[in-house]
């Protein structure tokens, strides 16, 4: 954000839920293992009765809001005063706010009111910040944002369908945002393959079921990419054959997290970007088994059925804004996800398919690429079936 664009009264906020992992990381980084913050038994003997989160851990998110929101890139934070008013504990949901209260034109400096609230709307930390806006030297064309070619963000890029989609989209002219959750080595190798095709690839990571991770992904993407036109959610979990008597709710929930929560978070964060340019495409992977029932896949089928309803309902709502949402529905695909499926089951599935073969990752990727292209601009709320003729409607 440029200094000239900032006005007194401008505001921003971010949210963060404090976890035990936050405490452990802060202790490892700073060495501050004060028992008041880390020892449950010790804390019982203090007026606080429970461990108190380090004050500077919470205050560190002031740096986040200044560096990423207000004013964002180019912010040089050089002064801060703080009053710690109430204790913060693990589980507290913090709302970090910033408001411009003063501008100094000569030095291009702004003063911010920076307050942190808990879930009870109580101010736990109050303060003011002084931030200087650093002038940015105009970059040469080769160093500017890579925005001449459309970008596609592929969630679950390191899986079979995800990696095939990345490579086909790159061949079709897209630059790629590679996403991974745990497998960085595969993401690095995929980046090299895409660059050999002559396209640009950047890498992001995170758990799409966690909103904080998705927000961080968006910040990284939007710093490098101006024209993110397509998001493909290829994220899914291994398919475990499990009878209802053996099924635990956590198994169903894990599929909901990957399919519904993940898609919700992605759309919640990126739809506002697409609304501004009145264009965007979101493609999700569903399954044949929402239409052709199969036993012992209750968690998987339940989540995919919910995903179908979610995508179609939202497609109807967002269509007037130029945003298209579609589904690709494969049958059994020959990927690592079915590694635990018995060979005879795979062979039977292939025999029952009119085309007498299982789909490949490339078969599914081709349908995704069509929905990503301008050739499909009049489609929304649709499901493209890639099942070898098992369902013909």
C-alpha positions as CSV (number, residue, x, y, z in Angstrom):
1,X,0.0,0.0,0.0
2,X,1.3,3.4,-0.9
3,X,1.5,6.2,1.6
4,X,-0.8,8.4,-0.5
5,X,-3.5,5.6,-0.4
6,X,-3.6,5.5,3.4
7,X,-6.2,7.6,5.3
8,X,-6.7,8.4,8.9
9,X,-9.3,5.9,10.2
10,X,-8.2,3.0,7.9
11,X,-8.5,-0.2,9.8
12,X,-7.5,-3.9,9.6
13,X,-7.7,-7.0,11.7
14,X,-6.5,-10.6,11.8
15,X,-7.5,-13.5,14.0
16,X,-5.4,-16.2,15.7
17,X,-6.3,-18.9,18.2
18,X,-3.5,-19.5,20.7
19,X,-2.4,-23.2,20.9
20,X,0.1,-25.1,23.1
21,X,2.2,-25.5,19.9
22,X,2.5,-21.7,19.8
23,X,3.9,-21.7,23.3
24,X,6.4,-24.4,22.6
25,X,7.6,-22.7,19.4
26,X,8.0,-19.4,21.2
27,X,10.0,-21.0,24.0
28,X,12.3,-22.9,21.5
29,X,12.9,-19.7,19.5
30,X,13.5,-17.2,22.4
31,X,14.6,-19.5,25.2
32,X,12.1,-17.9,27.6
33,X,10.9,-21.0,29.5
34,X,9.7,-19.1,32.6
35,X,7.5,-21.5,34.6
36,X,4.7,-18.9,34.8
37,X,4.2,-19.6,31.1
38,X,5.2,-23.3,30.8
39,X,4.5,-25.2,34.1
40,X,1.0,-26.1,35.0
41,X,1.8,-27.1,38.6
42,X,3.9,-24.0,39.3
43,X,1.2,-21.7,37.9
44,X,-1.3,-23.1,40.4
45,X,0.6,-21.5,43.2
46,X,0.4,-18.0,41.5
47,X,-2.6,-15.6,41.4
48,X,-3.1,-16.7,37.8
49,X,-3.8,-20.3,38.7
50,X,-3.0,-21.4,35.1
51,X,-0.1,-20.8,32.7
52,X,-0.1,-17.4,31.1
53,X,0.9,-16.9,27.4
54,X,4.0,-14.8,26.9
55,X,3.0,-11.2,26.4
56,X,5.3,-10.8,23.5
57,X,3.9,-13.9,21.8
58,X,0.6,-12.2,21.5
59,X,2.2,-8.8,20.7
60,X,4.1,-10.5,17.9
61,X,1.0,-10.6,15.8
62,X,1.1,-6.8,15.7
63,X,4.1,-7.3,13.4
64,X,1.9,-9.6,11.3
65,X,-0.9,-7.1,10.8
66,X,1.5,-4.3,10.0
67,X,3.6,-6.4,7.6
68,X,0.7,-8.0,5.8
69,X,-2.4,-5.8,6.2
70,X,-1.9,-2.2,7.2
71,X,0.1,-0.9,5.5
72,X,1.6,-4.2,4.3
73,X,4.6,-4.5,1.9
74,X,7.1,-1.8,2.5
75,X,6.2,-1.2,6.1
76,X,9.2,-0.4,8.4
77,X,8.0,-0.8,12.0
78,X,10.3,1.3,14.2
79,X,8.5,2.1,17.4
80,X,5.9,0.5,19.7
81,X,4.5,1.0,23.1
82,X,2.5,-1.7,24.9
83,X,0.3,-2.2,27.9
84,X,-0.5,-5.8,28.9
85,X,-4.0,-5.5,30.5
86,X,-5.3,-9.0,30.9
87,X,-3.7,-12.5,30.8
88,X,-3.9,-14.6,27.7
89,X,-4.1,-18.4,27.9
90,X,-4.0,-21.4,25.5
91,X,-7.3,-21.6,23.7
92,X,-8.0,-17.9,23.6
93,X,-9.1,-16.5,20.3
94,X,-7.3,-13.2,19.6
95,X,-8.4,-10.4,17.4
96,X,-5.5,-8.2,16.5
97,X,-6.6,-4.7,15.2
98,X,-4.8,-1.7,13.7
99,X,-6.2,1.7,13.0
100,X,-4.4,4.7,11.4
101,X,-4.6,7.6,13.9
102,X,-1.9,10.0,12.5
103,X,0.0,10.7,9.3
104,X,3.3,12.6,9.0
105,X,3.7,13.6,5.3
106,X,7.3,14.8,5.6
107,X,8.7,11.4,6.7
108,X,5.9,9.3,5.2
109,X,5.3,7.9,8.6
110,X,2.0,6.7,10.1
111,X,0.9,6.1,13.6
112,X,-1.4,3.1,14.4
113,X,-3.5,2.3,17.3
114,X,-2.8,-1.4,17.9
115,X,-5.1,-3.3,20.2
116,X,-5.6,-7.0,20.8
117,X,-8.9,-8.4,22.0
118,X,-9.9,-11.9,23.3
119,X,-13.0,-13.8,22.5
120,X,-14.9,-12.0,25.2
121,X,-14.2,-8.7,23.4
122,X,-11.9,-7.6,26.2
123,X,-8.7,-5.7,25.4
124,X,-5.8,-7.8,26.5
125,X,-3.0,-5.7,25.0
126,X,-3.2,-2.0,24.0
127,X,-0.6,0.0,22.3
128,X,0.5,2.4,19.5
129,X,2.9,1.7,16.6
130,X,4.9,4.0,14.4
131,X,5.6,2.8,10.9
132,X,7.5,4.3,8.0
133,X,6.6,3.5,4.4
134,X,9.7,2.6,2.4
135,X,9.8,3.8,-1.1
136,X,9.9,1.0,-3.7
137,X,12.2,1.4,-6.7
138,X,10.4,0.6,-10.0
139,X,11.5,-2.8,-11.1
140,X,12.6,-3.8,-14.5
141,X,10.0,-5.7,-16.5
142,X,11.7,-9.0,-16.0
143,X,11.6,-8.6,-12.2
144,X,8.0,-7.5,-11.9
145,X,5.1,-9.6,-10.8
146,X,4.5,-12.6,-13.0
147,X,1.0,-11.7,-14.2
148,X,1.1,-11.8,-18.0
149,X,-0.1,-15.5,-18.0
150,X,-2.9,-16.8,-15.8
151,X,-2.0,-18.8,-12.7
152,X,-3.8,-21.8,-11.4
153,X,-3.5,-22.9,-7.7
154,X,-3.7,-26.7,-7.4
155,X,-4.4,-28.0,-3.9
156,X,-2.9,-31.4,-3.3
157,X,-0.4,-31.0,-6.1
158,X,1.8,-33.8,-5.0
159,X,-0.9,-36.5,-5.3
160,X,-1.5,-38.5,-8.5
161,X,-4.3,-36.4,-9.9
162,X,-2.9,-33.1,-8.5
163,X,0.6,-33.5,-10.2
164,X,-1.0,-34.6,-13.5
165,X,-3.2,-31.6,-13.4
166,X,-0.3,-29.2,-12.7
167,X,1.7,-30.6,-15.7
168,X,-1.3,-30.5,-18.1
169,X,-2.2,-27.0,-17.1
170,X,1.4,-25.9,-17.6
171,X,1.3,-27.4,-21.1
172,X,-1.9,-25.5,-21.7
173,X,-0.3,-22.2,-20.9
174,X,-0.9,-21.7,-17.2
175,X,1.7,-20.8,-14.6
176,X,1.2,-22.9,-11.5
177,X,0.9,-22.4,-7.7
178,X,1.9,-25.8,-6.3
179,X,0.4,-26.7,-3.0
180,X,1.5,-29.4,-0.6
181,X,0.7,-30.2,3.0
182,X,3.5,-32.6,4.0
183,X,5.5,-33.7,1.0
184,X,7.9,-30.9,0.2
185,X,10.3,-33.1,-1.8
186,X,7.6,-34.0,-4.4
187,X,6.6,-30.3,-4.6
188,X,10.2,-29.3,-5.4
189,X,10.5,-32.0,-8.1
190,X,7.2,-30.9,-9.6
191,X,8.4,-27.3,-9.7
192,X,11.4,-28.4,-11.7
193,X,9.2,-30.3,-14.1
194,X,7.0,-27.3,-14.7
195,X,9.9,-25.0,-15.2
196,X,11.3,-27.5,-17.9
197,X,8.0,-26.9,-19.7
198,X,8.8,-23.2,-19.8
199,X,6.2,-22.1,-17.2
200,X,6.7,-20.5,-13.8
201,X,5.8,-22.3,-10.6
202,X,5.7,-21.1,-7.0
203,X,5.2,-23.3,-3.9
204,X,2.8,-22.8,-1.0
205,X,2.1,-25.2,1.9
206,X,-0.5,-25.6,4.6
207,X,-3.5,-27.5,5.9
208,X,-6.5,-26.2,3.9
209,X,-8.8,-27.3,6.8
210,X,-7.2,-24.6,8.9
211,X,-8.3,-21.0,8.0
212,X,-5.1,-19.5,9.4
213,X,-3.0,-21.6,6.9
214,X,-5.2,-20.7,4.0
215,X,-4.9,-16.9,4.8
216,X,-1.1,-17.3,4.9
217,X,-1.2,-19.1,1.6
218,X,-3.3,-16.2,0.1
219,X,-0.8,-13.6,1.4
220,X,2.1,-15.5,-0.3
221,X,0.2,-16.1,-3.5
222,X,-1.0,-12.5,-3.9
223,X,2.4,-11.1,-3.3
224,X,3.7,-12.9,-6.5
225,X,0.6,-13.3,-8.6
226,X,-1.9,-10.8,-9.9
227,X,-4.0,-13.0,-12.1
228,X,-5.0,-16.1,-10.1
229,X,-7.9,-17.3,-12.2
230,X,-8.3,-21.0,-11.2
231,X,-8.3,-23.0,-8.0
232,X,-8.5,-26.8,-8.2
233,X,-9.0,-28.8,-5.0
234,X,-7.5,-32.2,-5.6
235,X,-7.0,-32.7,-1.9
236,X,-8.4,-36.0,-0.6
237,X,-7.6,-38.7,1.9
238,X,-6.7,-42.4,1.4
239,X,-9.9,-44.4,1.0
240,X,-10.3,-47.0,3.7
241,X,-12.9,-49.8,3.3
242,X,-14.7,-49.8,6.6
243,X,-18.1,-51.2,7.7
244,X,-20.4,-49.1,9.7
245,X,-19.8,-51.2,12.8
246,X,-16.1,-50.4,12.7
247,X,-16.6,-46.7,11.6
248,X,-15.7,-44.0,14.0
249,X,-17.0,-40.4,13.6
250,X,-13.5,-39.1,13.4
251,X,-13.1,-41.0,10.1
252,X,-16.1,-39.2,8.6
253,X,-15.0,-35.9,10.0
254,X,-11.5,-36.2,8.5
255,X,-13.1,-36.5,5.0
256,X,-15.3,-33.5,5.8
257,X,-12.3,-31.5,6.8
258,X,-10.5,-32.3,3.5
259,X,-13.5,-31.8,1.3
260,X,-16.0,-29.3,2.8
261,X,-13.9,-27.4,5.3
262,X,-11.0,-27.1,2.9
263,X,-13.2,-25.9,0.0
264,X,-15.1,-23.5,2.3
265,X,-11.8,-21.9,3.6
266,X,-10.4,-21.6,0.1
267,X,-13.5,-19.9,-1.3
268,X,-14.0,-17.7,1.7
269,X,-10.5,-16.3,1.2
270,X,-10.3,-16.1,-2.6
271,X,-13.8,-15.2,-3.7
272,X,-13.4,-11.6,-2.6
273,X,-10.3,-11.4,-5.0
274,X,-12.4,-12.8,-7.8
275,X,-15.4,-10.6,-7.1
276,X,-13.2,-7.5,-7.8
277,X,-12.3,-8.7,-11.3
278,X,-15.6,-10.5,-11.8
279,X,-14.0,-13.8,-12.8
280,X,-12.7,-16.9,-11.2
281,X,-13.0,-20.7,-11.5
282,X,-13.1,-23.3,-8.7
283,X,-13.0,-27.0,-9.5
284,X,-13.4,-29.8,-6.9
285,X,-13.0,-33.5,-7.2
286,X,-16.1,-35.6,-6.3
287,X,-16.7,-39.3,-7.0
288,X,-18.8,-41.7,-9.0
289,X,-19.8,-43.3,-5.8
290,X,-22.2,-40.5,-4.9
291,X,-24.4,-41.8,-7.8
292,X,-23.4,-45.5,-7.7
293,X,-23.4,-46.6,-4.1
294,X,-20.7,-48.8,-2.7
295,X,-20.5,-50.4,0.7
296,X,-17.8,-49.7,3.3
297,X,-17.1,-46.2,2.0
298,X,-19.5,-44.4,4.2
299,X,-17.2,-41.6,5.4
300,X,-15.8,-40.9,1.9
301,X,-19.2,-41.0,0.1
302,X,-20.9,-38.8,2.8
303,X,-18.3,-36.1,2.5
304,X,-18.3,-36.1,-1.3
305,X,-22.1,-36.0,-1.4
306,X,-22.0,-32.9,0.9
307,X,-19.3,-31.4,-1.3
308,X,-21.6,-31.8,-4.4
309,X,-24.4,-29.9,-2.7
310,X,-22.1,-27.2,-1.4
311,X,-20.5,-26.6,-4.8
312,X,-23.8,-26.5,-6.7
313,X,-25.6,-24.2,-4.2
314,X,-22.6,-21.8,-4.1
315,X,-22.3,-21.9,-7.9
316,X,-25.9,-20.6,-8.2
317,X,-25.1,-17.8,-5.7
318,X,-21.8,-16.7,-7.3
319,X,-22.7,-17.0,-11.0
320,X,-23.9,-13.4,-11.3
321,X,-20.5,-12.3,-10.0
322,X,-18.7,-14.1,-12.9
323,X,-17.4,-16.9,-10.6
324,X,-17.8,-20.5,-11.8
325,X,-17.8,-23.6,-9.6
326,X,-17.7,-27.1,-11.2
327,X,-17.1,-30.7,-10.2
328,X,-15.1,-33.6,-11.8
329,X,-16.4,-37.0,-10.9
330,X,-14.1,-39.9,-11.6
331,X,-14.7,-43.6,-10.9
332,X,-11.8,-45.6,-9.5
333,X,-8.5,-43.9,-10.6
334,X,-5.3,-45.8,-10.7
335,X,-3.3,-43.8,-8.1
336,X,-1.6,-44.4,-4.8
337,X,-4.9,-43.7,-3.0
338,X,-6.1,-47.1,-4.0
339,X,-2.9,-48.9,-3.0
340,X,-4.7,-50.7,-0.2
341,X,-7.6,-51.8,-2.4
342,X,-7.2,-55.5,-3.2
343,X,-6.1,-56.3,-6.7
344,X,-9.2,-58.4,-7.4
345,X,-11.4,-55.4,-6.5
346,X,-9.5,-53.2,-8.9
347,X,-9.7,-55.8,-11.6
348,X,-13.5,-56.2,-11.0
349,X,-14.0,-52.4,-11.2
350,X,-12.1,-52.3,-14.5
351,X,-14.2,-55.2,-15.9
352,X,-17.4,-53.5,-14.9
353,X,-16.4,-50.3,-16.7
354,X,-17.7,-50.3,-20.3
355,X,-14.3,-49.1,-21.5
356,X,-12.7,-52.1,-19.6
357,X,-10.0,-50.0,-17.8
358,X,-9.5,-47.8,-14.8
359,X,-9.1,-44.1,-15.3
360,X,-5.6,-42.7,-15.2
361,X,-4.6,-39.5,-13.4
362,X,-4.1,-37.9,-16.8
363,X,-7.7,-38.8,-17.8
364,X,-9.1,-36.8,-14.8
365,X,-6.6,-34.0,-15.3
366,X,-7.8,-33.5,-18.9
367,X,-11.4,-32.8,-17.6
368,X,-10.0,-30.4,-15.0
369,X,-8.0,-28.6,-17.7
370,X,-11.1,-28.2,-19.9
371,X,-13.0,-26.6,-17.0
372,X,-10.0,-24.4,-16.3
373,X,-9.9,-23.2,-19.9
374,X,-11.9,-20.4,-21.6
375,X,-13.8,-23.1,-23.6
376,X,-15.8,-23.9,-20.5
377,X,-16.7,-20.3,-19.6
378,X,-20.5,-21.0,-20.0
379,X,-20.4,-23.9,-17.5
380,X,-21.1,-23.5,-13.8
381,X,-22.6,-25.9,-11.2
382,X,-21.9,-28.8,-13.6
383,X,-20.4,-32.2,-13.0
384,X,-18.1,-33.8,-15.6
385,X,-18.1,-37.6,-15.2
386,X,-14.8,-39.4,-16.0
387,X,-15.9,-43.0,-15.3
388,X,-15.4,-44.9,-18.6
389,X,-19.2,-45.1,-19.1
390,X,-20.2,-46.6,-15.8
391,X,-22.9,-43.9,-15.4
392,X,-24.5,-42.4,-18.6
393,X,-27.1,-39.7,-18.1
